[in-house]
Amino acid sequence: MRRTTTTTSPSAPVPAPGRAPRHRLDLLWRSSALVLLLASTWLIVGAALHDASTAVVSAGRTVFTVGRLSALSWWTTARATSSAARTPAPDVRSGSGPYRWWQLVLLALSGVSAYTVCSTVAIAFAGPVLPTLVLALTPATVLIAESVMTRAAPSLSTGIGTVLAIGGAVLYVLPRLDGTLGGDVLIGTVSALAAMGSMAFYGVFFARVNRGHVGPMAPRILPVFAVGSIPLVLWAATAVVGGDRVSWNVIGMLAVLGVVVYVPVYLLQHRLILTAGASWSALLGLAVPPLVGVGSALLHLAPVPMAVQLAGILVTVLGMALVIRVRRAPVPETA
């Protein structure tokens, strides 16, 4: 009798057969929540950039994010200590110890500092649309990296679905490319490639370093964002010394962005990296630009997407549906 197997992400747990439908439903709601939150960040960041520089916005949102992650980490530790004092329990380890210094530096620089700076430079030199096209290649890059590291090819459905999703994203973005290129396309493209590479590396490396982690996520990502915020704060301080002004209105928006929006985004995103795979987490990013475009049209903030863009949205959704059919869903965990 022939034996069939399904290739899944190295970081995704394999659920019991009877629990697979519930796990897939869990993956759907987590993924949908992440996409909606990511789309909202675009609108809030866009509003904040009207009154502040990119350096101030990038550093401010990260600082507020670190602040709430610190509070969550303290609360999680205090709750665990109190619970252990009331009811002694067996030692349950998270499966991952403290980061080594070089792991922390690589994660902080690639996932926070380098990505933020490189993507900002790319937009400044090449305009907003070309970097989006380059970043659309991130899921494929991550999928290839995962396959090379695990020496296991992805399933056919995963490969086809990823290609379709990327193709749909490109189809959606291409009509917006005309007339948006900046003054130096070469520098912008190189910077976009660097941003894409840094984020792809971060997703794969975070999954590898934290393989087996089943504890709360806030204490796990706090040191990464705390260290990664240091270059951004220095960048913002230089901008303020150079004459940039920061209003209370901007500070309020950055507080909402960091505390209310980005913390849930990062908790969901990193949980999905560990449970559904870095390639799946990257693939979700392709759904954000079309969602923002449709939402902006409904709010009368932008034109209605053209027919070719609507076709691109449908192709992206089809590709993601193919991937989710074979993707193992995450096990619920404490934030």
Salt bridges, closest charged atoms under 4 A:
ASP26 OD2 - ARG30 NE 2.91
ASP91 OD2 - ARG93 NH2 2.92
